[in-house]
Amino acid sequence: MALILALIIKTFFLQAFYIPSGSMRDTLKRDDRILVQKVAYWFGDISRGDVVVFDDPADWLGEEDGQSPSNPVTRSLAAIGLYPAGGHLVKRVIGIAGDSVSCRGGVVSVNGEPLDEDAYVTLPPQACQGTWTTPPVPAGHIWVMGDNREQSVDSRAHVGDPGGGFIPASDVVGKVFVVIWPVEDWSFITRPGAFDDPQLDQAAGLILWTAPGGLALVALPALRRRRKKRISHR
């Protein structure tokens, strides 16, 4: 009965994940254990600012991380089936369908509106580097970035890949809502107030795009690919 209940919880409600890298610091740290709400988007849309776990969309994962969680909480979760199989990534949603995300002067903007990211981008050097603008996010997709911008291999690193760095919303497993381990990192993960600015919605769809060579099209800079890490499922 306990196993059946665990499988029901895992399938429909919650899943636990282990964070092996620092790409989401300081929101999520290496060795953190998190819980993901799988029902979060059953009756609503993915929102800008959400921290989400998603399936590897197009071989984004690098070499497998051989590190295994060792604390008893993680072992217990794994024993009852609350750790998922397969490769997953965790990032913050910056752009949703119709949005254009840009970087200028170290500031990330959505639909031309600068984001105040001080609450969650806490590591130097800047929230972004270079000068670039994305095409509008396609319907049914999202644009994601890690909070540790210098150490995150995210949508920016995959603009030349199939899909252009955009993540299908159907690949999203759910929304991260709490860090459960270690005890000193225990916290709820909430959506930053920067994404509540109504100007973000009012400006959506107003970014003009032209053919290559036109004034509105700005190429994304090459982002040095670092060793990619996956969320462990052990």
C-alpha positions, 0 to 999 in steps of 0.5 A: 500500500505504501508503495502504491501511495508513493507511486501515486504521489510521484505520478500526480503530485510531487517529485523530489530532485537533487541539485548537483551544480551551482547554476541556480545559486543562490536560489538553489545550491549544490546538494540541495534537495527540492520538491516539485509541484507536478499539478502546478500547471494543470489548471494554469499557465507557466509564469515568468519568474517560476523556477521549473524542472523540465525534461532535457529538450534536445540533449542539453545534458553533458556527462552524467554526474556520478555523485550520489546523494548520501543522506538518509532523507534522500535515500528514503525518498529514493527507496519509495520511488519519489526520485524520478528517472531520466535527465532533468534540468532546473532553471528560471522562466524569463520569457513566455510565449510572445515575449522577447528577452534582451540584454543590454548594459548588463541588464535583462529586459522582457519586451523592452522592460528592464527586470530588477533581478537583484533579489535572485541574481546575487552573484557577479559579474552581471545579470547578462553579458553582451548585447542581444535580443531573442526573437519572440518566444514561440507559442507553447514554449518558454525561455529559461536562464539560471540565476547564476548567469556566469555558470549556467548553460541555459537557453542562451547557450542553445540558440543555434540548436534545433528549437533555438534554445526555447523549451516546449512547455510540455517538457516541464515537469512542474514548479519548484516550491520548496528546498527540503534539505539540508535543514539550513537551506530549507525555504519556500521558492516564491516568484519574485516581485520583478515579474509582477510589473504590468508593463511586461504584459503591455509591451508583449508583442510590440517588439518588431522583427525584420529579416536578417540585416534589418535593424531589429534583429540582434544576434545572440553572442556565443556563450562558452559551453561549460560542463553541463550538469543534470539533476540527479535522480538517485 
